[in-house]
Amino acid sequence: MHNFKELKVWQISRQLVKEIYKLTTQFPAEEKYGLISQIRRCVVSIPTNISEGCGRNTDKDFAHFLNISLGSAYELETLLTLSLDLELISDKESEPIQLKISEIQKMTFGLIKTLRQESYF
């Protein structure tokens, strides 16, 4: 088992949740059950899957949940790109968040790779 609170990727993911919630408050009301809901569920999935994986008994299980988290990060990247395409957010708003998402993706992939090398699964 791992302590998820010590993982930098979890800490950054938590910050991202707050940023996304703040960002999506400016979306039109008609997106409440559309993009807002999808984006928020997606961003929350990133740190929650990291923490759930930490609670598992094997590195293989942990890596599985990290893969889910990584998928959510890529989904979030796409949803923000679509929000940009639909002019719901600006380049100025999108860019720092996209950079943070990229950082999370790289860190998560690196952690998965490390787990695979250490466990030989």
The first five atom37 places (N, CA, C, CB, O) and aatype in JSON, in Angstrom:
{
  "aatype": [12, 8, 2, 13, 11, 6, 10, 11, 19, 17, 5, 9, 15, 1, 5, 10, 19, 11, 6, 9, 18, 11, 10, 16, 16, 5, 13, 14, 0, 6, 6, 11, 18, 7, 10, 9, 15, 5, 9, 1, 1, 4, 19, 19, 15, 9, 14, 16, 2, 9, 15, 6, 7, 4, 7, 1, 2, 16, 3, 11, 3, 13, 0, 8, 13, 10, 2, 9, 15, 10, 7, 15, 0, 18, 6, 10, 6, 16, 10, 10, 16, 10, 15, 10, 3, 10, 6, 10, 9, 15, 3, 11, 6, 15, 6, 14, 9, 5, 10, 11, 9, 15, 6, 9, 5, 11, 12, 16, 13, 7, 10, 9, 11, 16, 10, 1, 5, 6, 15, 18, 13],
  "atom_mask": [
    [1, 1, 1, 1, 1],
    [1, 1, 1, 1, 1],
    [1, 1, 1, 1, 1],
    [1, 1, 1, 1, 1],
    [1, 1, 1, 1, 1],
    [1, 1, 1, 1, 1],
    [1, 1, 1, 1, 1],
    [1, 1, 1, 1, 1],
    [1, 1, 1, 1, 1],
    [1, 1, 1, 1, 1],
    [1, 1, 1, 1, 1],
    [1, 1, 1, 1, 1],
    [1, 1, 1, 1, 1],
    [1, 1, 1, 1, 1],
    [1, 1, 1, 1, 1],
    [1, 1, 1, 1, 1],
    [1, 1, 1, 1, 1],
    [1, 1, 1, 1, 1],
    [1, 1, 1, 1, 1],
    [1, 1, 1, 1, 1],
    [1, 1, 1, 1, 1],
    [1, 1, 1, 1, 1],
    [1, 1, 1, 1, 1],
    [1, 1, 1, 1, 1],
    [1, 1, 1, 1, 1],
    [1, 1, 1, 1, 1],
    [1, 1, 1, 1, 1],
    [1, 1, 1, 1, 1],
    [1, 1, 1, 1, 1],
    [1, 1, 1, 1, 1],
    [1, 1, 1, 1, 1],
    [1, 1, 1, 1, 1],
    [1, 1, 1, 1, 1],
    [1, 1, 1, 0, 1],
    [1, 1, 1, 1, 1],
    [1, 1, 1, 1, 1],
    [1, 1, 1, 1, 1],
    [1, 1, 1, 1, 1],
    [1, 1, 1, 1, 1],
    [1, 1, 1, 1, 1],
    [1, 1, 1, 1, 1],
    [1, 1, 1, 1, 1],
    [1, 1, 1, 1, 1],
    [1, 1, 1, 1, 1],
    [1, 1, 1, 1, 1],
    [1, 1, 1, 1, 1],
    [1, 1, 1, 1, 1],
    [1, 1, 1, 1, 1],
    [1, 1, 1, 1, 1],
    [1, 1, 1, 1, 1],
    [1, 1, 1, 1, 1],
    [1, 1, 1, 1, 1],
    [1, 1, 1, 0, 1],
    [1, 1, 1, 1, 1],
    [1, 1, 1, 0, 1],
    [1, 1, 1, 1, 1],
    [1, 1, 1, 1, 1],
    [1, 1, 1, 1, 1],
    [1, 1, 1, 1, 1],
    [1, 1, 1, 1, 1],
    [1, 1, 1, 1, 1],
    [1, 1, 1, 1, 1],
    [1, 1, 1, 1, 1],
    [1, 1, 1, 1, 1],
    [1, 1, 1, 1, 1],
    [1, 1, 1, 1, 1],
    [1, 1, 1, 1, 1],
    [1, 1, 1, 1, 1],
    [1, 1, 1, 1, 1],
    [1, 1, 1, 1, 1],
    [1, 1, 1, 0, 1],
    [1, 1, 1, 1, 1],
    [1, 1, 1, 1, 1],
    [1, 1, 1, 1, 1],
    [1, 1, 1, 1, 1],
    [1, 1, 1, 1, 1],
    [1, 1, 1, 1, 1],
    [1, 1, 1, 1, 1],
    [1, 1, 1, 1, 1],
    [1, 1, 1, 1, 1],
    [1, 1, 1, 1, 1],
    [1, 1, 1, 1, 1],
    [1, 1, 1, 1, 1],
    [1, 1, 1, 1, 1],
    [1, 1, 1, 1, 1],
    [1, 1, 1, 1, 1],
    [1, 1, 1, 1, 1],
    [1, 1, 1, 1, 1],
    [1, 1, 1, 1, 1],
    [1, 1, 1, 1, 1],
    [1, 1, 1, 1, 1],
    [1, 1, 1, 1, 1],
    [1, 1, 1, 1, 1],
    [1, 1, 1, 1, 1],
    [1, 1, 1, 1, 1],
    [1, 1, 1, 1, 1],
    [1, 1, 1, 1, 1],
    [1, 1, 1, 1, 1],
    [1, 1, 1, 1, 1],
    [1, 1, 1, 1, 1],
    [1, 1, 1, 1, 1],
    [1, 1, 1, 1, 1],
    [1, 1, 1, 1, 1],
    [1, 1, 1, 1, 1],
    [1, 1, 1, 1, 1],
    [1, 1, 1, 1, 1],
    [1, 1, 1, 1, 1],
    [1, 1, 1, 1, 1],
    [1, 1, 1, 1, 1],
    [1, 1, 1, 0, 1],
    [1, 1, 1, 1, 1],
    [1, 1, 1, 1, 1],
    [1, 1, 1, 1, 1],
    [1, 1, 1, 1, 1],
    [1, 1, 1, 1, 1],
    [1, 1, 1, 1, 1],
    [1, 1, 1, 1, 1],
    [1, 1, 1, 1, 1],
    [1, 1, 1, 1, 1],
    [1, 1, 1, 1, 1],
    [1, 1, 1, 1, 1]
  ],
  "atom_positions": [
    [[0.84, -1.19, 0.0], [0.0, 0.0, 0.0], [0.88, 1.25, 0.0], [-0.95, 0.0, 1.22], [1.98, 1.26, 0.55]],
    [[0.37, 2.27, -0.62], [1.09, 3.53, -0.75], [0.29, 4.62, -0.06], [1.35, 3.87, -2.24], [-0.93, 4.52, 0.07]],
    [[0.97, 5.67, 0.37], [0.29, 6.81, 0.97], [0.03, 7.84, -0.14], [1.14, 7.44, 2.14], [0.94, 8.56, -0.55]],
    [[-1.21, 7.89, -0.61], [-1.54, 8.75, -1.74], [-1.31, 10.23, -1.44], [-2.97, 8.54, -2.15], [-1.03, 11.01, -2.35]],
    [[-1.43, 10.62, -0.18], [-1.27, 12.03, 0.17], [0.15, 12.53, -0.05], [-1.67, 12.26, 1.62], [0.39, 13.73, -0.18]],
    [[1.09, 11.6, -0.09], [2.49, 11.95, -0.34], [2.84, 12.02, -1.82], [3.4, 10.96, 0.34], [3.91, 12.52, -2.18]],
    [[1.96, 11.54, -2.67], [2.23, 11.53, -4.11], [1.99, 12.92, -4.71], [1.35, 10.49, -4.82], [0.9, 13.48, -4.59]],
    [[3.02, 13.45, -5.34], [2.9, 14.77, -5.95], [1.81, 14.81, -7.02], [4.24, 15.19, -6.55], [1.12, 15.82, -7.16]],
    [[1.65, 13.73, -7.76], [0.63, 13.69, -8.8], [-0.77, 13.8, -8.19], [0.76, 12.38, -9.62], [-1.65, 14.42, -8.79]],
    [[-0.98, 13.22, -7.03], [-2.27, 13.34, -6.35], [-2.48, 14.78, -5.88], [-2.35, 12.37, -5.15], [-3.58, 15.32, -6.0]],
    [[-1.43, 15.39, -5.34], [-1.53, 16.77, -4.85], [-1.86, 17.74, -5.99], [-0.22, 17.18, -4.18], [-2.7, 18.62, -5.83]],
    [[-1.2, 17.58, -7.12], [-1.45, 18.44, -8.28], [-2.86, 18.19, -8.83], [-0.39, 18.2, -9.39], [-3.55, 19.13, -9.24]],
    [[-3.28, 16.94, -8.83], [-4.62, 16.59, -9.3], [-5.69, 17.25, -8.44], [-4.81, 15.07, -9.31], [-6.71, 17.7, -8.95]],
    [[-5.45, 17.31, -7.16], [-6.38, 17.96, -6.24], [-6.5, 19.45, -6.54], [-5.92, 17.76, -4.79], [-7.59, 20.01, -6.53]],
    [[-5.37, 20.08, -6.81], [-5.38, 21.5, -7.19], [-6.17, 21.7, -8.48], [-3.94, 22.04, -7.36], [-6.91, 22.67, -8.63]],
    [[-5.98, 20.77, -9.41], [-6.68, 20.85, -10.69], [-8.19, 20.77, -10.51], [-6.2, 19.74, -11.63], [-8.93, 21.46, -11.21]],
    [[-8.65, 19.96, -9.59], [-10.09, 19.85, -9.33], [-10.65, 21.22, -8.96], [-10.38, 18.82, -8.19], [-11.68, 21.64, -9.48]],
    [[-9.96, 21.93, -8.06], [-10.43, 23.26, -7.65], [-10.45, 24.23, -8.82], [-9.55, 23.81, -6.52], [-11.38, 25.02, -8.97]],
    [[-9.41, 24.18, -9.65], [-9.33, 25.08, -10.8], [-10.45, 24.8, -11.8], [-7.97, 24.94, -11.48], [-11.06, 25.73, -12.35]],
    [[-10.72, 23.54, -12.04], [-11.77, 23.16, -13.0], [-13.15, 23.56, -12.47], [-11.72, 21.64, -13.29], [-13.98, 24.07, -13.23]],
    [[-13.4, 23.32, -11.2], [-14.69, 23.72, -10.64], [-14.89, 25.23, -10.77], [-14.8, 23.29, -9.15], [-15.97, 25.7, -11.12]],
    [[-13.84, 25.98, -10.49], [-13.92, 27.44, -10.62], [-14.15, 27.84, -12.07], [-12.62, 28.11, -10.08], [-14.99, 28.7, -12.36]],
    [[-13.43, 27.22, -12.99], [-13.55, 27.53, -14.41], [-14.95, 27.23, -14.93], [-12.51, 26.74, -15.21], [-15.51, 28.04, -15.68]],
    [[-15.51, 26.1, -14.55], [-16.8, 25.7, -15.11], [-17.98, 26.47, -14.53], [-17.0, 24.23, -14.87], [-19.1, 26.36, -15.04]],
    [[-17.76, 27.25, -13.48], [-18.86, 28.09, -12.96], [-19.26, 29.16, -13.97], [-18.45, 28.74, -11.64], [-20.37, 29.68, -13.9]],
    [[-18.37, 29.48, -14.89], [-18.67, 30.51, -15.89], [-19.36, 29.96, -17.13], [-17.4, 31.22, -16.29], [-19.75, 30.72, -18.01]],
    [[-19.5, 28.63, -17.22], [-20.16, 28.02, -18.38], [-21.64, 28.38, -18.35], [-19.96, 26.47, -18.39], [-22.19, 28.66, -17.28]],
    [[-22.29, 28.37, -19.51], [-23.73, 28.66, -19.54], [-24.53, 27.62, -18.75], [-24.22, 28.71, -20.99], [-24.13, 26.45, -18.66]],
    [[-25.65, 28.06, -18.19], [-26.49, 27.18, -17.37], [-26.95, 25.94, -18.13], [-27.71, 27.95, -16.86], [-27.12, 24.88, -17.53]],
    [[-27.17, 26.07, -19.44], [-27.65, 24.92, -20.2], [-26.61, 23.8, -20.29], [-28.05, 25.36, -21.6], [-26.94, 22.69, -20.71]],
    [[-25.38, 24.06, -19.9], [-24.33, 23.04, -19.9], [-24.22, 22.32, -18.55], [-22.99, 23.66, -20.25], [-23.35, 21.48, -18.37]],
    [[-25.11, 22.66, -17.61], [-25.04, 22.07, -16.27], [-25.04, 20.55, -16.32], [-26.22, 22.56, -15.43], [-24.28, 19.9, -15.6]],
    [[-25.88, 19.97, -17.16], [-25.97, 18.51, -17.25], [-25.21, 17.97, -18.46], [-27.42, 18.06, -17.31], [-25.29, 16.78, -18.76]],
    [[-24.5, 18.83, -19.13], [-23.7, 18.45, -20.3], [-22.22, 18.52, -19.96], [0.0, 0.0, 0.0], [-21.7, 17.72, -19.19]],
    [[-21.57, 19.48, -20.56], [-20.12, 19.59, -20.4], [-19.7, 19.83, -18.95], [-19.6, 20.71, -21.25], [-18.7, 19.25, -18.5]],
    [[-20.41, 20.65, -18.22], [-20.0, 20.92, -16.83], [-19.95, 19.62, -16.04], [-20.98, 21.93, -16.16], [-18.96, 19.32, -15.38]],
    [[-21.02, 18.86, -16.11], [-21.09, 17.6, -15.38], [-19.99, 16.63, -15.82], [-22.47, 16.95, -15.57], [-19.33, 16.02, -14.99]],
    [[-19.81, 16.51, -17.12], [-18.81, 15.58, -17.66], [-17.4, 16.0, -17.27], [-18.93, 15.5, -19.19], [-16.59, 15.17, -16.87]],
    [[-17.1, 17.29, -17.37], [-15.77, 17.79, -17.03], [-15.49, 17.59, -15.54], [-15.65, 19.29, -17.39], [-14.41, 17.15, -15.17]],
    [[-16.47, 17.9, -14.72], [-16.26, 17.78, -13.27], [-16.1, 16.32, -12.85], [-17.43, 18.41, -12.52], [-15.24, 16.01, -12.02]],
    [[-16.92, 15.42, -13.39], [-16.77, 14.01, -13.05], [-15.4, 13.5, -13.5], [-17.9, 13.17, -13.7], [-14.76, 12.71, -12.8]],
    [[-14.98, 13.96, -14.64], [-13.71, 13.54, -15.21], [-12.53, 13.99, -14.33], [-13.56, 14.1, -16.63], [-11.64, 13.2, -14.01]],
    [[-12.53, 15.26, -13.94], [-11.41, 15.78, -13.16], [-11.37, 15.15, -11.77], [-11.5, 17.3, -13.04], [-10.29, 14.92, -11.22]],
    [[-12.54, 14.88, -11.19], [-12.58, 14.24, -9.87], [-12.06, 12.81, -9.95], [-14.02, 14.26, -9.31], [-11.5, 12.29, -8.99]],
    [[-12.25, 12.17, -11.09], [-11.79, 10.8, -11.29], [-10.27, 10.68, -11.2], [-12.28, 10.29, -12.64], [-9.76, 9.62, -10.84]],
    [[-9.57, 11.73, -11.53], [-8.09, 11.64, -11.55], [-7.54, 11.38, -10.15], [-7.49, 12.95, -12.12], [-6.9, 10.35, -9.95]],
    [[-7.75, 12.26, -9.17], [-7.18, 11.98, -7.85], [-7.87, 10.83, -7.11], [-7.24, 13.22, -6.99], [-7.24, 10.14, -6.31]],
    [[-9.17, 10.62, -7.37], [-9.85, 9.54, -6.64], [-9.35, 8.17, -7.08], [-11.36, 9.63, -6.86], [-9.25, 7.26, -6.25]],
    [[-9.05, 8.0, -8.35], [-8.5, 6.71, -8.79], [-7.07, 6.51, -8.31], [-8.56, 6.61, -10.3], [-6.66, 5.38, -8.06]],
    [[-6.32, 7.59, -8.19], [-4.97, 7.47, -7.62], [-5.08, 6.98, -6.18], [-4.21, 8.83, -7.69], [-4.37, 6.05, -5.78]],
    [[-5.95, 7.61, -5.4], [-6.07, 7.22, -4.0], [-6.65, 5.81, -3.85], [-6.95, 8.22, -3.25], [-6.22, 5.05, -2.98]],
    [[-7.62, 5.46, -4.69], [-8.18, 4.11, -4.62], [-7.11, 3.07, -4.94], [-9.38, 3.97, -5.58], [-7.03, 2.03, -4.28]],
    [[-6.3, 3.34, -5.94], [-5.23, 2.42, -6.29], [-4.22, 2.25, -5.18], [0.0, 0.0, 0.0], [-3.68, 1.16, -4.98]],
    [[-3.96, 3.32, -4.46], [-3.01, 3.24, -3.34], [-3.51, 2.3, -2.25], [-2.79, 4.63, -2.74], [-2.71, 1.71, -1.52]],
    [[-4.81, 2.16, -2.15], [-5.37, 1.29, -1.12], [-5.42, -0.17, -1.51], [0.0, 0.0, 0.0], [-5.84, -1.01, -0.71]],
    [[-5.01, -0.49, -2.7], [-5.02, -1.88, -3.15], [-3.78, -2.62, -2.67], [-5.11, -1.95, -4.69], [-2.78, -2.0, -2.28]],
    [[-3.86, -3.93, -2.69], [-2.8, -4.75, -2.09], [-1.59, -4.99, -2.99], [-3.36, -6.07, -1.7], [-0.51, -5.32, -2.5]],
    [[-1.76, -4.81, -4.31], [-0.63, -5.12, -5.18], [-0.3, -3.92, -6.07], [-0.94, -6.36, -6.04], [-1.14, -3.06, -6.32]],
    [[0.93, -3.91, -6.54], [1.33, -2.86, -7.47], [0.58, -2.98, -8.79], [2.84, -2.92, -7.72], [0.32, -1.99, -9.47]],
    [[0.23, -4.21, -9.16], [-0.54, -4.42, -10.39], [-1.9, -3.75, -10.27], [-0.71, -5.94, -10.67], [-2.35, -3.08, -11.21]],
    [[-2.56, -3.91, -9.14], [-3.85, -3.25, -8.92], [-3.69, -1.73, -8.9], [-4.48, -3.73, -7.59], [-4.5, -1.0, -9.46]],
    [[-2.64, -1.27, -8.25], [-2.36, 0.17, -8.2], [-2.18, 0.71, -9.61], [-1.1, 0.45, -7.34], [-2.74, 1.75, -9.96]],
    [[-1.41, 0.02, -10.42], [-1.17, 0.45, -11.81], [-2.48, 0.48, -12.6], [-0.16, -0.47, -12.5], [-2.67, 1.36, -13.44]],
    [[-3.37, -0.48, -12.34], [-4.67, -0.5, -13.01], [-5.43, 0.79, -12.73], [-5.49, -1.73, -12.55], [-5.98, 1.4, -13.66]],
    [[-5.48, 1.22, -11.48], [-6.2, 2.44, -11.13], [-5.48, 3.68, -11.64], [-6.39, 2.52, -9.62], [-6.12, 4.68, -11.97]],
    [[-4.16, 3.62, -11.71], [-3.41, 4.73, -12.32], [-3.75, 4.85, -13.8], [-1.89, 4.53, -12.13], [-3.84, 5.95, -14.33]],
    [[-3.94, 3.72, -14.47], [-4.34, 3.74, -15.88], [-5.72, 4.38, -16.06], [-4.35, 2.32, -16.45], [-5.94, 5.11, -17.02]],
    [[-6.63, 4.11, -15.14], [-7.95, 4.75, -15.19], [-7.79, 6.26, -15.0], [-8.89, 4.15, -14.12], [-8.41, 7.05, -15.71]],
    [[-6.97, 6.64, -14.04], [-6.71, 8.06, -13.79], [-6.11, 8.72, -15.02], [-5.78, 8.22, -12.58], [-6.48, 9.84, -15.37]],
    [[-5.18, 8.04, -15.65], [-4.54, 8.57, -16.86], [-5.56, 8.75, -17.98], [-3.41, 7.64, -17.32], [-5.54, 9.76, -18.69]],
    [[-6.44, 7.78, -18.14], [-7.5, 7.9, -19.13], [-8.39, 9.1, -18.86], [0.0, 0.0, 0.0], [-8.78, 9.8, -19.8]],
    [[-8.7, 9.35, -17.6], [-9.51, 10.51, -17.24], [-8.78, 11.81, -17.55], [-9.88, 10.46, -15.75], [-9.41, 12.8, -17.95]],
    [[-7.48, 11.83, -17.38], [-6.7, 13.02, -17.71], [-6.75, 13.32, -19.21], [-5.23, 12.85, -17.26], [-6.86, 14.47, -19.61]],
    [[-6.68, 12.28, -20.01], [-6.79, 12.47, -21.46], [-8.2, 12.88, -21.87], [-6.39, 11.19, -22.2], [-8.39, 13.7, -22.77]],
    [[-9.18, 12.31, -21.2], [-10.57, 12.71, -21.47], [-10.77, 14.18, -21.11], [-11.56, 11.82, -20.66], [-11.4, 14.93, -21.86]],
    [[-10.23, 14.59, -19.98], [-10.35, 15.99, -19.56], [-9.68, 16.92, -20.57], [-9.72, 16.19, -18.18], [-10.22, 17.98, -20.89]],
    [[-8.54, 16.52, -21.08], [-7.85, 17.31, -22.1], [-8.75, 17.53, -23.31], [-6.53, 16.63, -22.52], [-8.83, 18.64, -23.84]],
    [[-9.42, 16.47, -23.74], [-10.33, 16.57, -24.89], [-11.53, 17.45, -24.57], [-10.8, 15.18, -25.31], [-11.92, 18.28, -25.4]],
    [[-12.11, 17.28, -23.4], [-13.27, 18.09, -23.02], [-12.94, 19.57, -22.96], [-13.83, 17.62, -21.68], [-13.76, 20.41, -23.32]],
    [[-11.75, 19.89, -22.49], [-11.34, 21.3, -22.46], [-11.08, 21.83, -23.86], [-10.08, 21.48, -21.59], [-11.37, 23.0, -24.15]],
    [[-10.55, 20.99, -24.73], [-10.35, 21.39, -26.12], [-11.7, 21.66, -26.79], [-9.58, 20.3, -26.9], [-11.85, 22.63, -27.53]],
    [[-12.68, 20.81, -26.51], [-14.03, 21.03, -27.04], [-14.64, 22.31, -26.48], [-14.93, 19.83, -26.72], [-15.31, 23.05, -27.2]],
    [[-14.41, 22.57, -25.21], [-14.9, 23.81, -24.59], [-14.28, 25.03, -25.25], [-14.62, 23.81, -23.08], [-14.92, 26.06, -25.41]],
    [[-13.03, 24.9, -25.61], [-12.33, 25.96, -26.33], [-12.93, 26.12, -27.72], [-10.81, 25.66, -26.42], [-13.18, 27.24, -28.16]],
    [[-13.15, 25.02, -28.42], [-13.76, 25.04, -29.75], [-15.14, 25.7, -29.73], [-13.87, 23.61, -30.31], [-15.52, 26.42, -30.65]],
    [[-15.88, 25.45, -28.65], [-17.23, 26.0, -28.51], [-17.23, 27.41, -27.92], [-18.07, 25.08, -27.63], [-18.28, 28.0, -27.68]],
    [[-16.03, 27.93, -27.71], [-15.83, 29.28, -27.18], [-16.46, 29.48, -25.8], [-16.41, 30.31, -28.13], [-16.96, 30.55, -25.47]],
    [[-16.42, 28.41, -25.0], [-16.88, 28.49, -23.62], [-15.76, 28.95, -22.7], [-17.43, 27.14, -23.16], [-16.0, 29.48, -21.61]],
    [[-14.53, 28.75, -23.15], [-13.34, 29.22, -22.44], [-12.39, 29.84, -23.46], [-12.65, 28.07, -21.64], [-12.49, 29.59, -24.66]],
    [[-11.47, 30.64, -22.96], [-10.5, 31.29, -23.83], [-9.16, 30.54, -23.81], [-10.29, 32.76, -23.39], [-8.92, 29.7, -22.95]],
    [[-8.31, 30.87, -24.77], [-6.95, 30.31, -24.78], [-6.22, 30.64, -23.49], [-6.16, 30.84, -26.0], [-5.5, 29.81, -22.94]],
    [[-6.42, 31.86, -23.01], [-5.76, 32.31, -21.79], [-6.17, 31.47, -20.58], [-6.08, 33.78, -21.53], [-5.35, 31.18, -19.71]],
    [[-7.43, 31.07, -20.54], [-7.93, 30.24, -19.44], [-7.5, 28.79, -19.62], [-9.45, 30.32, -19.36], [-7.18, 28.1, -18.65]],
    [[-7.48, 28.34, -20.84], [-7.19, 26.94, -21.15], [-5.72, 26.57, -20.99], [-7.62, 26.64, -22.55], [-5.41, 25.5, -20.47]],
    [[-4.84, 27.44, -21.41], [-3.43, 27.1, -21.49], [-2.82, 26.62, -20.16], [-2.66, 28.28, -21.97], [-2.19, 25.56, -20.15]],
    [[-2.97, 27.35, -19.05], [-2.34, 26.85, -17.81], [-2.94, 25.53, -17.32], [-2.47, 27.9, -16.71], [-2.25, 24.71, -16.72]],
    [[-4.22, 25.34, -17.57], [-4.86, 24.08, -17.17], [-4.36, 22.95, -18.05], [-6.39, 24.2, -17.26], [-4.1, 21.85, -17.55]],
    [[-4.23, 23.19, -19.34], [-3.72, 22.16, -20.25], [-2.29, 21.76, -19.86], [-3.76, 22.66, -21.72], [-1.93, 20.58, -19.93]],
    [[-1.49, 22.73, -19.43], [-0.12, 22.42, -18.99], [-0.14, 21.54, -17.75], [0.66, 23.72, -18.71], [0.67, 20.61, -17.63]],
    [[-1.05, 21.83, -16.83], [-1.15, 21.03, -15.61], [-1.62, 19.61, -15.94], [-2.12, 21.7, -14.61], [-1.14, 18.64, -15.37]],
    [[-2.56, 19.5, -16.86], [-3.03, 18.18, -17.28], [-1.88, 17.38, -17.89], [-4.19, 18.31, -18.29], [-1.72, 16.2, -17.61]],
    [[-1.09, 18.03, -18.73], [0.06, 17.36, -19.36], [1.05, 16.89, -18.3], [0.76, 18.31, -20.36], [1.6, 15.79, -18.4]],
    [[1.28, 17.71, -17.29], [2.18, 17.34, -16.2], [1.64, 16.11, -15.46], [2.37, 18.52, -15.23], [2.4, 15.2, -15.14]],
    [[0.35, 16.09, -15.19], [-0.28, 14.96, -14.51], [-0.16, 13.69, -15.37], [-1.76, 15.27, -14.21], [0.12, 12.62, -14.85]],
    [[-0.38, 13.83, -16.67], [-0.27, 12.68, -17.57], [1.14, 12.1, -17.53], [-0.64, 13.08, -19.02], [1.31, 10.88, -17.42]],
    [[2.14, 12.96, -17.61], [3.53, 12.49, -17.6], [3.88, 11.83, -16.27], [4.48, 13.66, -17.86], [4.54, 10.79, -16.25]],
    [[3.45, 12.43, -15.17], [3.76, 11.88, -13.85], [3.07, 10.53, -13.65], [3.33, 12.87, -12.75], [3.66, 9.6, -13.11]],
    [[1.82, 10.44, -14.08], [1.07, 9.2, -13.92], [1.69, 8.09, -14.76], [-0.41, 9.4, -14.32], [1.87, 6.97, -14.28]],
    [[2.03, 8.41, -15.99], [2.67, 7.42, -16.86], [4.0, 6.96, -16.26], [2.89, 8.0, -18.28], [4.32, 5.77, -16.28]],
    [[4.77, 7.91, -15.72], [6.04, 7.56, -15.09], [5.86, 6.65, -13.89], [0.0, 0.0, 0.0], [6.65, 5.73, -13.68]],
    [[4.83, 6.92, -13.11], [4.56, 6.09, -11.94], [4.14, 4.68, -12.36], [3.47, 6.73, -11.06], [4.56, 3.69, -11.75]],
    [[3.33, 4.58, -13.38], [2.93, 3.27, -13.9], [4.15, 2.5, -14.38], [1.9, 3.42, -15.06], [4.31, 1.31, -14.09]],
    [[5.0, 3.18, -15.11], [6.22, 2.55, -15.64], [7.11, 2.05, -14.5], [7.0, 3.54, -16.53], [7.65, 0.94, -14.57]],
    [[7.26, 2.86, -13.47], [8.06, 2.47, -12.31], [7.48, 1.24, -11.62], [8.17, 3.63, -11.31], [8.21, 0.32, -11.27]],
    [[6.16, 1.24, -11.43], [5.51, 0.09, -10.79], [5.73, -1.18, -11.6], [4.01, 0.35, -10.61], [5.97, -2.25, -11.04]],
    [[5.64, -1.07, -12.9], [5.82, -2.25, -13.77], [7.25, -2.77, -13.69], [5.47, -1.91, -15.24], [7.47, -3.98, -13.68]],
    [[8.22, -1.86, -13.62], [9.62, -2.28, -13.56], [9.95, -2.94, -12.22], [10.55, -1.07, -13.79], [10.73, -3.89, -12.15]],
    [[9.34, -2.41, -11.16], [9.63, -2.94, -9.82], [8.91, -4.26, -9.58], [9.22, -1.94, -8.75], [9.41, -5.11, -8.83]],
    [[7.75, -4.45, -10.2], [6.94, -5.62, -9.9], [7.05, -6.72, -10.96], [5.5, -5.22, -9.75], [6.69, -7.87, -10.69]],
    [[7.52, -6.39, -12.13], [7.63, -7.35, -13.21], [6.28, -7.98, -13.58], [8.61, -8.43, -12.84], [6.21, -9.18, -13.84]],
    [[5.21, -7.17, -13.61], [3.92, -7.72, -14.03], [3.61, -7.33, -15.43], [2.82, -7.25, -13.11], [2.55, -7.7, -15.96]]
  ]
}
